[in-house]
């Protein structure tokens, strides 16, 4: 696992608005909820939908294509949408002084 500093800073994020980022060729999305930043694989495990375009409900994001629901904190798929498979989630660290975000991937 490697720590990767992202080009997006915490100040660039809008509360509850997912943002797609490329991390070493991998599609990941970031979302800030309650001031905390979460990072998760951005491609739905079901049919490849763009999760950053999904609707948020609390900590759950719903794929815009077929409705699979994932917890952004863990990547775990909801029991109500078993056609999706768990997604990788990544620890997001925010530098308190600079707002720079680093994830372990």
C-alpha positions as CSV (number, residue, x, y, z in Angstrom):
1,X,0.0,0.0,0.0
2,X,1.3,3.4,-0.9
3,X,0.3,6.9,0.3
4,X,-0.6,9.2,-2.6
5,X,-1.0,12.9,-2.3
6,X,-4.0,14.1,-4.3
7,X,-4.3,17.3,-6.4
8,X,-7.7,18.0,-4.7
9,X,-7.5,19.7,-1.3
10,X,-10.2,19.6,1.4
11,X,-11.0,23.3,0.5
12,X,-11.9,22.2,-3.0
13,X,-14.6,19.8,-1.7
14,X,-18.2,20.7,-1.2
15,X,-20.1,19.0,1.6
16,X,-21.9,15.8,0.2
17,X,-20.8,16.4,-3.4
18,X,-18.7,13.5,-4.7
19,X,-15.7,14.4,-6.8
20,X,-13.9,12.0,-9.2
21,X,-10.1,11.8,-9.0
22,X,-7.6,9.7,-10.8
23,X,-5.2,8.0,-8.5
24,X,-2.3,6.3,-10.3
25,X,-4.7,5.3,-13.1
26,X,-7.5,4.2,-10.8
27,X,-10.9,5.9,-10.7
28,X,-11.6,7.0,-7.1
29,X,-14.1,9.4,-5.7
30,X,-13.9,11.7,-2.7
31,X,-16.8,13.0,-0.7
32,X,-16.9,15.2,2.4
33,X,-19.6,14.4,5.0
34,X,-19.7,16.2,8.3
35,X,-16.3,17.7,7.5
36,X,-14.7,14.2,7.2
37,X,-13.3,13.1,3.8
38,X,-13.9,9.6,2.5
39,X,-12.4,7.9,-0.6
40,X,-13.8,4.8,-2.4
41,X,-13.4,3.1,-5.8
42,X,-15.4,5.2,-8.2
43,X,-16.6,2.4,-10.6
44,X,-19.6,0.4,-9.5
45,X,-18.9,-3.3,-9.2
46,X,-22.2,-4.2,-10.8
47,X,-21.9,-2.7,-14.3
48,X,-19.3,0.0,-14.1
49,X,-21.5,3.0,-13.3
50,X,-19.9,6.3,-12.2
51,X,-20.4,6.4,-8.5
52,X,-19.4,10.0,-8.2
53,X,-22.6,10.8,-10.0
54,X,-24.7,8.8,-7.5
55,X,-27.1,10.2,-5.0
56,X,-26.0,10.4,-1.3
57,X,-28.3,9.5,1.6
58,X,-26.4,9.8,4.8
59,X,-23.2,7.8,4.3
60,X,-24.7,5.7,1.5
61,X,-24.2,6.4,-2.2
62,X,-26.5,4.9,-4.8
63,X,-25.2,4.0,-8.2
64,X,-27.0,6.1,-10.9
65,X,-27.2,3.2,-13.3
66,X,-28.7,0.3,-11.5
67,X,-29.2,1.4,-7.9
68,X,-26.5,-0.6,-6.0
69,X,-25.9,1.1,-2.6
70,X,-22.5,1.4,-0.9
71,X,-21.4,2.8,2.4
72,X,-18.8,5.5,1.6
73,X,-17.0,4.8,4.9
74,X,-16.3,1.2,4.2
75,X,-17.2,0.4,0.6
76,X,-19.6,-2.3,1.8
77,X,-22.6,-3.0,-0.4
78,X,-26.0,-2.7,1.2
79,X,-27.9,-6.0,1.9
80,X,-30.8,-4.5,0.0
81,X,-28.8,-4.4,-3.2
82,X,-26.9,-7.7,-3.3
83,X,-26.2,-7.5,-7.1
84,X,-23.3,-5.1,-6.2
85,X,-20.1,-6.3,-4.6
86,X,-18.1,-4.5,-2.0
87,X,-15.9,-1.7,-3.2
88,X,-12.4,-0.8,-1.9
89,X,-12.4,2.2,0.4
90,X,-9.3,4.1,1.3
91,X,-8.2,6.0,4.4
92,X,-8.1,9.7,3.6
93,X,-5.8,11.9,5.6
94,X,-6.1,15.6,5.6
95,X,-3.2,17.9,6.5
96,X,-4.7,20.4,9.0
97,X,-2.4,23.2,7.9
98,X,-2.5,22.9,4.1
99,X,-5.8,20.9,3.5
100,X,-3.8,18.5,1.3
101,X,-5.4,15.0,1.1
102,X,-3.4,11.8,1.1
103,X,-5.0,8.4,0.6
104,X,-3.5,5.0,1.2
105,X,-4.0,2.9,-2.0
